[in-house]
């Protein structure tokens, strides 16, 4: 059987797994295509991939069930897949009130959690100048802690961040970049709970063996 979706990813990129997890949850068949960083022949900056995603980033998808529709940006892809393949509304909300809650927490993660952790990781591990002024690290680590505190409070007496179930807002809990979770036991338990989901385990197994 041919795949319904093609998913472009890179092994070290944090966002493509979110898309694969949703596809696994929904039982939608998909093909993984590994792209490299940079403008090489197989790079995300190469002309053929820029024709798919003008931003030159992964993930991006092609939906072969909808005239090879292209969608890029992880949040947009999650919303699209949920609307296209989950008519029950389980993952994106069954009514407008539920959708609003899912959208709030999805956008919170995209605008707050993801960018802050990305900056922490960049300055700690990838910035060409080492031993920068401590204020640089403090700026992003302090903001990451603030975001963690919001999630920790939200998870009080709750199993999931958004609704009473796993949704598209749950695919980006956190990325470990050397920040301690000791002060956030509920968030740590939430991250561990997501990691044990069969869809998550299946996703990372596929990603490790595809390239």
C-alpha positions in Angstrom: 0.0 0.0 0.0 1.4 3.4 -0.9 1.8 6.0 1.8 -0.8 8.6 2.3 1.6 11.2 3.5 5.3 12.0 2.9 7.0 13.6 5.9 10.3 15.4 5.4 12.5 15.4 8.5 16.0 15.6 9.8 17.3 13.3 12.5 18.4 16.1 14.9 15.4 18.4 14.3 13.0 18.5 17.3 9.7 19.3 15.4 9.3 16.5 12.8 8.6 13.8 15.5 5.5 15.7 16.6 4.0 15.2 13.1 5.0 11.5 13.0 3.5 10.9 16.4 0.1 12.3 15.3 0.3 10.1 12.1 1.0 7.1 14.3 -1.8 7.9 16.6 -4.2 8.1 13.7 -2.8 5.1 11.9 -2.1 7.1 8.8 0.6 5.5 6.6 3.5 7.8 5.9 6.9 7.8 4.2 9.9 9.5 5.8 12.3 11.5 3.7 15.5 12.6 5.5 16.8 16.0 4.5 20.2 17.5 5.5 20.9 21.0 6.8 22.4 23.4 4.4 22.2 24.0 0.7 23.7 20.8 -0.6 21.9 18.5 -3.1 19.8 17.0 -0.3 19.7 20.1 1.9 16.7 22.0 3.2 18.1 25.1 1.4 18.3 23.3 -2.0 16.0 24.7 -4.7 13.8 21.5 -4.9 13.0 21.6 -1.2 12.6 25.4 -1.1 9.8 24.8 -3.6 8.1 22.7 -0.9 8.9 24.9 2.0 10.1 28.4 1.2 11.4 28.7 4.8 13.9 25.9 4.2 13.1 24.0 7.4 11.7 20.7 8.4 9.1 19.3 8.9 7.0 19.6 5.8 4.5 17.1 4.4 2.8 16.2 1.2 -0.7 14.8 1.6 -1.2 12.3 -1.3 -4.9 11.9 -0.4 -5.5 15.6 -1.2 -4.0 16.2 -4.6 -0.5 16.2 -3.1 -1.2 19.1 -0.9 1.9 20.6 0.7 1.9 21.9 4.3 4.8 23.3 6.2 5.4 24.6 9.8 4.9 22.0 12.5 1.9 23.7 14.1 0.1 24.2 10.8 0.9 20.6 9.9 -0.6 19.2 13.1 -3.7 21.3 12.7 -4.0 20.2 9.0 -3.5 16.5 9.8 -6.0 16.6 12.6 -8.6 18.2 10.4 -7.9 15.9 7.4 -7.6 12.6 9.1 -9.4 12.9 12.5 -13.0 13.6 11.9 -13.9 12.7 15.5 -12.1 15.8 16.8 -10.2 13.7 19.4 -6.9 15.4 18.8 -8.0 19.0 17.9 -11.2 19.4 19.8 -14.8 18.2 19.2 -16.3 21.7 19.4 -15.2 25.3 19.3 -14.7 25.5 23.0 -12.4 22.5 23.0 -10.6 23.7 19.9 -9.9 27.0 21.5 -8.2 25.3 24.5 -6.1 23.1 22.2 -5.1 26.1 20.1 -4.1 28.1 23.1 -1.7 25.5 24.5 -0.4 24.6 21.0 0.4 28.3 20.3 1.9 28.7 23.8 4.3 26.0 23.1 5.1 27.3 19.6 5.6 30.9 20.6 7.1 30.3 24.1 8.5 26.9 25.0 10.0 25.9 21.6 11.8 29.2 20.9 13.2 29.6 24.4 14.5 26.0 24.5 15.9 26.4 21.0 17.9 29.5 22.1 19.2 27.7 25.2 20.4 24.8 23.1 21.9 27.1 20.4 24.0 29.2 22.8 25.0 26.3 24.9 26.0 23.9 22.2 26.2 25.6 18.7 27.2 29.2 19.1 30.7 29.6 17.6 31.8 31.8 20.5 32.1 29.9 23.8 32.0 31.2 27.3 29.7 34.1 26.5 28.7 36.6 29.1 26.5 34.7 31.7 23.7 37.2 31.0 23.2 35.6 27.6 22.5 32.2 29.1 20.5 33.6 31.9 18.1 35.4 29.5 16.9 32.2 27.9 17.2 29.9 30.8 15.2 32.2 33.0 12.5 32.5 30.4 12.5 28.7 30.0 11.9 28.4 33.7 9.1 30.8 33.5 7.4 28.8 30.8 8.0 25.6 32.8 6.3 27.2 35.7 3.2 28.0 33.6 3.0 24.3 32.5 3.7 23.1 36.0 0.7 25.1 37.3 -1.5 24.0 34.4 -0.8 20.3 35.2 -2.0 20.6 38.8 -4.7 17.9 39.1 -4.6 17.4 35.3 -3.2 14.5 33.3 -2.8 16.4 30.0 -2.0 20.1 29.2 -5.1 20.8 27.1 -8.2 18.6 27.4 -8.9 15.4 29.2 -6.9 13.4 26.7 -3.8 13.5 24.5 -4.2 16.2 21.8 -2.0 18.0 19.3 -1.1 20.4 22.1 0.7 17.5 23.8 3.3 16.8 21.2 5.7 19.4 22.3 6.1 18.9 26.1 9.8 19.8 26.4 13.2 19.2 25.0 16.1 18.5 27.4 18.8 21.1 27.0 20.5 20.8 30.3 17.9 22.5 32.4 16.9 20.7 35.6 13.3 19.7 36.0 13.7 19.2 39.8 11.4 22.1 40.5 8.7 20.8 38.1 7.6 17.3 39.2 4.3 17.5 37.4 5.9 18.6 34.1 8.6 15.9 34.4 5.9 13.2 35.0 4.0 14.5 32.0 7.0 14.3 29.8 7.7 10.8 31.0 4.0 9.8 30.4 4.2 11.0 26.8 7.5 9.2 26.2 5.8 5.9 27.1 2.9 6.2 24.6 3.1 3.5 21.9 2.8 6.1 19.2 5.9 8.0 20.6 7.9 4.8 20.9 7.0 3.7 17.4 7.9 7.2 16.0 11.4 7.3 17.5 12.1 3.7 16.5 11.3 4.5 12.9 13.3 7.7 13.0 16.3 5.9 14.3 16.2 3.3 11.5 15.5 5.7 8.6 18.0 7.9 7.0 
